[in-house]
Amino acid sequence: MLHAYSDINVPRIPSMKAILGAGKKPVNQWQASGIDWSQSAPLAELVGIRVPPQTERKHIIIDNDSPEAIAELAEHLKKALN
């Protein structure tokens, strides 16, 4: 059983004061020579990408919350797990 609260994905939206304040802040730009950075070979290498195989969906829709529908859902879940 999975349960999630309604406020699990509440975005943090900045206030108008914060938006206007961010526009006034200076933007620092550095040159590569100013921070002693030199381009070198990457430390990671992509070997390959694997995609899991597609599985056929069951398309089972239970449209009400009666005790019979709940029992039907439980049966479908038991069959899927076995």
C-alpha positions in Angstrom: 0.0 0.0 0.0 1.4 3.4 -0.9 0.3 6.6 0.8 1.4 10.1 0.0 0.3 13.4 1.6 -1.1 16.1 -0.6 1.7 18.5 0.3 4.5 16.2 -0.9 5.2 18.2 -4.0 4.5 21.8 -3.0 6.8 24.1 -5.1 8.7 26.8 -3.3 7.7 29.9 -5.2 9.7 33.0 -4.4 7.9 36.2 -3.3 7.9 39.2 -5.5 10.4 40.9 -3.2 12.8 38.0 -3.7 12.4 38.0 -7.4 13.1 41.8 -7.7 16.0 41.4 -5.2 17.6 38.7 -7.3 17.6 41.0 -10.4 19.7 43.6 -8.6 22.4 41.2 -7.4 25.7 41.3 -9.4 26.7 38.4 -11.6 30.4 37.4 -11.3 32.0 36.0 -14.5 35.5 34.4 -14.4 37.8 33.5 -17.1 39.4 30.0 -17.1 42.8 31.6 -16.6 41.6 33.4 -13.5 40.7 30.3 -11.6 43.7 28.1 -12.6 41.5 25.7 -14.6 42.7 23.7 -17.6 40.7 21.4 -19.8 41.7 17.8 -19.4 40.4 14.4 -20.3 37.1 13.5 -18.7 37.3 11.2 -15.6 34.1 9.3 -16.6 33.4 7.4 -19.8 29.9 6.4 -21.1 30.1 2.7 -21.9 26.5 2.2 -23.1 22.9 2.8 -22.4 20.5 -0.1 -21.7 16.7 0.3 -21.7 14.5 -2.2 -19.9 12.2 -4.2 -22.0 8.6 -3.0 -22.5 6.0 -4.8 -20.5 2.4 -5.3 -21.4 0.0 -3.3 -19.2 -3.0 -4.9 -17.7 -5.4 -1.9 -18.2 -7.5 -2.8 -15.1 -9.7 0.0 -13.9 -11.7 -0.3 -10.7 -14.2 2.6 -10.7 -15.7 2.5 -7.2 -14.8 1.9 -3.5 -17.3 -0.7 -2.5 -16.1 -3.7 -0.5 -16.5 -6.0 -3.6 -14.3 -3.6 -5.6 -11.7 -3.5 -2.8 -11.7 -7.3 -2.7 -11.3 -7.4 -6.5 -8.3 -5.0 -6.2 -6.7 -7.2 -3.6 -7.1 -10.3 -5.9 -5.5 -8.5 -8.8 -2.6 -7.4 -6.6 -2.1 -11.0 -5.3 -2.1 -12.4 -8.8 0.4 -9.8 -9.9 2.8 -10.5 -7.0 2.7 -14.3 -7.5 
